[in-house]
Amino acid sequence: MKKNRIFILVGVVFILSLQKVVAQYYFYDNNTYNMPVMFEIGASAGVMNSLTDIGGKAGLGKKYFKDLNIGNNQFNASIYFTATYKEAVAVRIEGTFGHVKAYDSILKEVQSTTPRYNRNLSFSSKIFEISAVAEFYPLFIFVNWASRDDYPPKYSPYLLGGIGYYSFNPQTILNGRVVNLQPLSTEGQGFAEYPNRKPYKLQQVNFPIGAGVKYELSSRLNLRAEFLYRILATDYLDDLSTKYIDQSLFSKYFTGTQLADALALNDRRRIDAEYPINPLGGQIRGKATNNDAYFSFNIKLGLNFGREEINKPRRNNHY
């Protein structure tokens, strides 16, 4: 049902693009006026990072950005199409490609994080996302520039919120090989002995929220700086959530290389006298009370359609 809503939004945007809007909205400057509905296509580049159970900063694991490792920033890029009504509200369809990663070994020199460092887990995942996001521009929602004698500002802050559909695939390195973690059920997902631990899907819905600032470079080009945070419905972006399981159970469900990988990657703890390993499980592996998240900061360059040139300078802010 949620995917159907995304397709409906896409359809509305393209239907609007086929309609010819003949009424002008207000004069952008002495040579150009805006149409009520305008369109923008563009691309962006920036950094992407994640908040998961792996890695982190000094002390106990914390919520949100208090446990963020800036050094794990990865490249991301996107392309987008936007339809904007009177520069006040907009609907944007965007495709984003990115990458996230984290590793416990980053805490080697941090004495207060010995349990996490000794846990010795790591993950990396590519991210592909399609989203439908609404943009809200307070300077145009609360101010009617069509009725004023001055031009609107070149810059405009905005808020964002919407829905997305993304894919991920947590992986790690074992003896020089890249191994997919989800099929290994490292925390007993799908095992009869752990009925509450369901296998997680590698394609899911998320909820992007954020804010940005748009700056008009010219009547045709604009530049944006934008932060977008994704609220996720899973704690398994990093394949880590709850407690260790009884390792003897893996031989009941797996054989061969898959069994060997599951045994090796379920528990990679370094030997520590203070935190001895219990092969029967039950010890804390992750924190299941908080879902994971990922976010991005991007610079966007957009090309506008919907501003019309006039033949001679004139000044009239009315329809």
Protein Blocks (a to p, Z undefined) as FASTA:
>chain_A
ZZmmmmmmmmmmmmmmmpccfbdfbdfblmbccdfbdcdddddddddddddfegciehjd
dehjllccfklpccdddddddddehhlaccddddddddddddfklmmmmmklmmmmmnop
acddddddddddddddfklmmpcfklpcbdcdfbdcddddddddddddddddeehiacdf
klnomnopoiaklmmlccddfbdcdddddddddddfblmbccdddddddddfbfklnopa
bbcddfklmmmmggcjllmmmmmmmpmcdcdfklccdfkgoiafbdfkbccddddddddd
dddehiacdfbdcddfbZZ
